[in-house]
Amino acid sequence: MNYRPYWQFYKAIFPFVVATGLLTVWVFGVYWGYFLFCTLGIVAGFFGFKTFRKDEYYSYYNLGITKYKLLLSSIIINLLVGLPIFLVFLALFLVIFGKTSSI
């Protein structure tokens, strides 16, 4: 199985996922921000991809990859990528602010 198209898709939605994650960390704190990064971030990424790059879906269809497979693989990759990001944010908040909420 070739994982490259899944990784390429995740790289395409990653800016939307990170923007959502940073916004939710700023508004809700580190713990809720991480949870929303892993859930709402993927939804925001799919919406952003559908809005700005929807013609690229044909490339994935030609490879036999459905939107469901892209969603599932993105969730798994996001959890694997999100854990180290969460730990870095948690460490930064604890070092800089001494607490885990930004407010």
N, C-alpha and C positions, 0 to 999 in steps of 0.2 A: 504494500500500500504506500502510495506516495503522499507524504504529509505536506509537501511544499505548497500546494494550492490553499490548504487550510491556514497555514502560517501566513501566506501572502494576503489572504482575506483578513486575518486578524490584524496584520500590520496596517491594512487600509482603514479599519474601523478604530484602531487604537487611539488616534487623536481625539475622537469623540468620547471614547471610554475614559480617557485620562481627564479631559475637560469636565466631564460629569463627576468623576471621582474627586477632583480637586474642589469643585463647587460643593459637593455634599460633605466633604471633610471640613470645609470652611464653615458651612452652615450648621451641621449636625454633630461635629466632633469626629474623632478618629474611628471609634468603633462603629457607629452608624454609617459613617462615610465609607468604611471598608465594605460593609454589607451592601450598601447602595452601589458602590463601585462594581461589585461582583454581579449585581442583579440589574439595576437600572442603567448602569454603564453599557451593558451589552445591548439593551433596548435602544438606548441613545445612539450607539454605534450602528445598529441596523437601520435606524431611521435616517441617520446622516448618510450612510452608504446608499440607501434607497433614494434619497433626495439628490445627492450630488454625483453619484457614480453608478446609477442603476443600469446603464448600458453594459457594465462589466459583468453583470449576472450571467450574460450569455456565455462568457468564457467558462464559468463554472458549470453551467448546464451542459456545455459541450464535453466537459470532462466527466459528466455523469454525477455531478455533485448537486444535491438539492439544497434549498434554503434551510430545510430542517437539519441536514448534515452540517451546514455551515454554522447554524445556530448552536448546535450541540458541541461542535469542535471549538467554537469561540468561547463557550462557557467553560469548557475544560481548560483551554489555554489561559483564559482570564483568571481562573482560580490558581493555576500554577504560577502565573506572572504576578498576580495580585498579592500573594502571600509575602514575598520579599518586599514589595512596595509598601504593604501595610506595616511590616516590621520597621522599615526605614522611617515612615511617617510617625509611627508610635515613638520611636527613639528620638526623632527630631522634636516632637511636641513635648516629650518629657524633659529633654535637655533645655530647650528654649523656654517653654512656658511652665514647666514643673507640674503640668496637669495634662489631661488628654482632651480637654475641650478648648476650642479656640475663643470662646466668649467668656 
